[in-house]
C-alpha cells in the first residue's frame, strides 16, 4: 500500500466543518449583490442634517454594521486574492473617514486656520527646538541610568538570594505599577515636604530612570535566563568567579537578546518625556503649550506633534529592525 492510496480513519469529532451558509456568503454573486445594497443604502437611506439624533444614530449604526460585516466576509476569507483584500481594506478606511467627515459635526473650514496657521509660528520654531533638545537630553540621560539600574537589579536577582529577591521584586512590582505621571508628580511635589527638593529636570530623570529601570531589569533577566545554564557551570568549573562568569560569559550573550526590547523601552521613554510638562520641565510639549497660550492657536501643538513623529518614527523602525534581525539569527 502506497502513501498515496493509504487512508486514515479520523474520528468525526476531530474534523472541523463549516455551516453551509458560510460557503454561499463567500460567493462572488452574493458579495456583488450585498455591495450594491450597501451602496444603495448610502445613497438613499443615510440620514440628513435635519434628522433627529436618535434616528441618525440608529441609521449610521446599521450602515456601519453592514459595511464592517461585508468587509470582514472578504478580509477573513483566505481564498480571496490579496489585491482584493487590500482594495477592500482601503475602501473600508475610506468609508470610515467619509463618515467621520460627514457626521462628526467638525467645522472643517476652520482646520487650516486653527491647526496649520504658519503665521502663528513666527518666532516659535527656535523655542520648540530648544524644547526638543531638552527632551532628547532627558531621554538620553534617563536611558543610561535606567539601563544601569535594570542591569544591576537583574544581576542581583540572578544570585538567587531569597531575602534579596523580596526587595528586588517589590521594587519591580511597585515601579511597574505606578503611572509615570504619578511618579513624577510625587517626586517633584511631595518629596519637598521631606526636605528633598529636586529641579524639574532632575525629578524627571529620577522618575524615568526608576520606572523604566524596572522594565529594563525584566528585559535583562529574560536575556540572562535565555543563556544555557550549562555554560555558567562550565565557566565556574574553569575557576571563574560568579562575577567573572556573568561579565565574560552570560552578559555578552544576553545582550543580543536584550537589545530589541531595550530599544523599545527607550522609544517609550522618549514619548514619556512629554509627561514632564506637568512638573514644569522645559521640554518640547511644555514649550509648545506656552506658545499655544501666547498665540491663542493650537498650531504650535500640531508642530510639536510632527516633531515627535520625525524623531520617534525612525527609532520605532529601528526597534522593529533589531527585533527582526535577532529572529533571523536565531532561526539560522
Secondary structure as UniProt FT lines:
FT   TURN            3..5
FT   HELIX           12..14
FT   HELIX           21..24
FT   TURN            25..26
FT   HELIX           28..44
FT   TURN            49..50
FT   HELIX           53..75
FT   TURN            78..79
FT   HELIX           82..103
FT   HELIX           108..110
FT   HELIX           111..115
FT   HELIX           118..121
FT   TURN            122..124
FT   HELIX           125..158
FT   TURN            159..160
FT   HELIX           162..177
FT   HELIX           180..185
FT   HELIX           186..190
FT   HELIX           191..194
FT   HELIX           200..226
FT   HELIX           229..237
FT   TURN            238..239
FT   HELIX           242..245
FT   HELIX           246..250
FT   HELIX           251..272
FT   HELIX           273..279
FT   HELIX           284..295
FT   HELIX           299..331
//
